[in-house]
Amino acid sequence: MNPLRLAWRLWQRERGVGALATLYWSLVVACAALTAVLVFSARLEQALLSQAGELLAADTVVASRQVIPQDIYDSAAKHQLTTAETITFPSVVFAGDDNLLVAVKAVSDAYPLRGTLQTSADLGSESRDVDYLPPPGHAWAEPRVFNDLGIEPGAQVEIGSMVITVDEVVRYEPDRAGNFFSLSPRFFMNLDDARQAELLGEGARLNYRLLVAGENSGLSAFQADLENANQDRIRVLTLEDAEDRGNDALGQAQKFLSMAALTAVLLAAIAIWLSAERYASSQRSTVALLRCMGETWRPIMQIYCAKVFYVSFAALLPGLVVGYLGHWALASSLESASREALPSAGISWLFFVVLYLIVLTLAFALPQIWALRKVPPRQVLHGDEERSRLSLWAYIPALIGILVLAMGQLQSYSLTIALVGGSSVLLLVLMVAARLLITLVHKALPDMGPAWRYALGSITRRARGNALQTAAIGLGITAMLLLGIVRADLFSTWQTSLPDGTPNRFLLNIQPDQSTGVQQLLQAQGLDDFQLEPLAVGKITTINGQIPDPSNYDDPLAEERLRGSTNLSWRENFPKANEMVAGEWWDDDRTQAQVSLASRLAEPLNLKPGDRVGFRIGEVEIEARVQNIRDVTWDSFQVNFFILLNPEAAQQIPHNLITSFYLPEDQQGLDRAVSQNFPNVSVLDTDAILQRVRDIIAQVSRAAQIVFVFTLAAGLLVLITAIQAARGERRKEAAILRTLGAPRAFVLKGWLLEYALMGALAGGIAALFSWFAGWLVSIRLFDLPYAPRPGLFIIGLVLGASIVTITGWLGNRRVLQSSPMAVLRAP
């Protein structure tokens, strides 16, 4: 006997009916959900990397305040990487009798390596993409340079020892995106011109950047060379260092959709387990017969295991097709939100789909089939009466499978543990609650009508099976509530995290003597919700009396925090969009300098309340005691700072002012009024960023509905499989009752009452757990408060009772149509 050939023939005969059909469709749903989200996630990841590269204008950036060593250039060339150079520094531009401090950016011919420059021919023209740089003798500048110097494009200005023509207006440069607090306007010129103008000589405050781009293998080797070189004077920026608010929103979208898909897959896994258990139960007599005929258990297991894998791989192709079509719907939603086409996904996702499909088969289907090897030959005589329960060891593959699937999708140990632990607790609570209801049934029997007594008695007779079915049904309803109702509440909360009054304008570089005039101008426009905040630039010089060494810190961000400059401010009251995590606000002893640090600065440097930190701000030296640590909501579009001093400590610090506010659409003329009255003040418009985030939230909510279709299908499969598990027993029970004279309506009423009780129990507990799951996702994934819908518990009860009752009726309506005589005569 060839086991594989025989398994194929048996599967061809059995595949369209019974438990094998349910097993097949469960695998199809799991495969489709995985395919949809894995392909979409692969495309989204490529898009995020592409956008991160645009924020750097490269794939990797080497930054230094000194000339970058030649061996770093040689390493990039050795690994066949493309390079470009930029040097930024402050300088003064002269136009007639006027002059202006600018931030010069001198670039080499290859700039930018990622992203696109945008310019316009004059101040009133729309921006356009350009693929060229200023030619020798020419420069470009931001609008403020033209406004402050009173010149038009095409004018000549002096910079260094050179007269240069400023002929285009810079609207966008890739590696400046998100830099809200650059105080000087950009002046863009050719690197050779900067050398010719003698701007790069001794004493210049130069910031060097080597931009690198190329294949991942070459980039990895290049970064390894940088680590081995141990260059203390350089700082390496990679794609992971480039973040913006829009990418955070897309990243959260990816995580939520992965979690939604995982929910569908785990529900499908439960259906796989139940259908495999049902199929294994139906095959016990066949296995016993084969054993009586002298067959050993090894070829029998080969036949049944092969049959299960035939079912698994038969589900692969339709699952891939359905999932790939589903991914197009997901991609379309996000493309309209990000306004960019997502890159190709490649082919690596296919490996993971096949891998997860094998995991599902090994972990949830084969343990049930493997238990058939213990079926004794005497089972032929006992029929279905002699059944063996699975050992505890049989559940270990399922647990491992859940962990593999969860880690593969969530990429988070804490979320994986929370999901597995929460699901286990939910199963346990559902089973305990079901058994408790069954225990209380006997007390209710005397006071109930015949149909109720029959329903409650039926629950009692199948105590273990009903408890297991209720737990499975409860998990399915939990997923439906989580993605159908809690999802809407969650996205509503996320949407309101950016309310209509979110600040959409920043005013930068306000001089202290202009504060009264700026306030009066804003108030004249009916704007009251704003506050002028002082802004200075400082550098950490000492920690607890010692000059800090970046090499002594494990966190790679420590070097950036210590070597770079940081924006700081001071204020009397605790700021908005902040949360105190350690320490207290300013104490009563105001004679000492106190400092409040954002956690993103304090944690890399291992700072805590009570430590002392020294700062240099211009020519002012300050040592302050760390009074508290704050968590800052950086994407709130409020003015926030890493460092806040108490006002008494900042009396001598040179500074300018900054503010943010919400400007309605019908008051857009304020921008021009600010520029006319205060030419040195920069106006930053964040409306486009805000709208992009809102679009992403709305589109992700729609995309989650698509994933919910897979979850709904998997949940229904769980219900169908759980109800079908007892179909054979119900058929015999109905035949006996009808033989004894019970009408068909009585049996049907009893069953429907039984299903309604089981569904209501499962739905009520599922509502509680979906509330908990929504809270967990809100806190861990979105970092938002979560307020559940008040009627969630009622919805769970009604939904559970309705779905289970309808599914039970549909699944068993043919049972009552069977002839009692034919059922009782069946073996």
Buried (B, 14 or more C-beta within 10 A) or exposed (E): EEBEEBBBEBBEEBBEEBBBBBBBBBBBBBBBBBBBBBBBBBBBBBBBBBBBBBBBBBBBBBBBEEEBBEEBBEBBEEBEBBBBBBBBBBBEBEBEEEBBBBBBBBBBEBBBBBBBBBBBEEEEEEEEEBEEBBEEBBBBBBBBBBBBBEBEBEBEBBBBEBEBBBBBBBBEBBBBBEEBBBBBBBBBBBBEBBBBBEBBEEEBEBBBBBBBBBEEEBBEBBBEBBEEEEBEEBBBBBBEBBBBBBBBBBBBBBBBBBBBBBBBBBBBBBBBBBBBBBBBBBBBBBBBBBBBEEBEBEBBBBBBBBBBBBBBBBBBEBBBBBBBEBBEBBBBBBBBBBEEEBBEBEEEBBEBBBEBBBBBBBBBBBBBBBBBBEBBBEBBEEEEEEEEEBEEEBEEBBEEBBBBBBBBBBEBEEBBEBBBEBBEEBBEBBBEBBBEBBEEBEEEEEEBEEBBBBBBBBBBEBBEBBBBBBBBBBBBBBBBBBBBBBBBBBBBBBBEBBEEEBBBBBBBBBBEEBBEBBBEBBEEBEBEEBBBBBBBBBBBBBBEEEEBEBEEBEEEBBBBBBBEEBBBBBBEEBBEBBEEEBBEBBEEEEEEBBBBBBBBBBBBBEBBBEBBBBBBBEEBEBBBBBBBBBBBBBBBBBBBBBBBBBEBBBEEBEBBBBBBBBBEEEBEEBBEBBBEEBBBBBBBEBBEBBEBBBBBBBBBBBBBBBBBBBBBBBBBBBBBBBBBBBBBBBBBBBBEBBEEEBEEEBBBBBBBBBBBBBBBBBBBBBBBBBBBBBBBBBEBBBBBEBEBBEEBBEBBBBBBBBBBBBBBBEBBEEBBEBEBEEBEEEE
